[in-house]
Amino acid sequence: MTIYHQVLIHSKPEDVFRAVTEQEGLSKWWIQDCTAKPEIGFVNIFKYEGYVNNEMKVIDLVPNERVEWECIKSEKEWIGTHIMFEISTHNNLAKLNFKQIGWREQTEFFATCNFHWARHLIMLKDLCESGINQVFQEKEAVEIKKVKG
């Protein structure tokens, strides 16, 4: 099973690529406390006050076009999934195809993650179009606590 979203962004593909591969960009639309590099074999780490601890190994990288991660540490249902960001141009916009591939079944957690990926991709779009940080720690704390119950 796959979570799949497509987003059109008023931005250059290279700006979107930096936002989905570099620590500075990822910290402004997904999780503030992260260590990330656009380098094959590097393990990106995303943390949030003990609620989130994701480790994503970069397994494919084509500058300004594509990055793919393999989840090696996270929630049980995420381990072994692949997260892909594919970027192209469409009518002077950056087109982002996002996929999280390899879900074993469609559970409530799958549905929750699908919703939150959409929410974070809107934050990514807003970051790329405005340059303004979209991560507000207090709001993220509330959202993460909702997911964790």
URRA-V290914 format. One line per field, one symbol per residue. psi: psi as a letter, one per 20 degrees, with the letter a starting at -180 (. if undefined). burial: + if it has 9 or more other ideal C-beta (glycine too) atoms within 8 Angstrom, else -. A space follows every 10 residues. Layout:
psi: ???
burial: ???
This chain:
psi: qpppqppppm rqhhhgghhi hqggghijie pgnqoqqmpp iqopppqoli hpnppopoiq popjhqqpqp oipbqgihpi rpppoppapo ljqpppoppo qjphrnrhhg gghgghgggh hhhgghghhh jppioogggh gggghggi.
burial: --+-+-+++- +-+-++++++ +++-++++++ ++-+-+++-- -+++++++-- --++++++-+ +---++++++ +-----+++- ++++++++-- --++++++++ +++------+ ++++-+++++ +++++++++- ---++----+ +-++-----
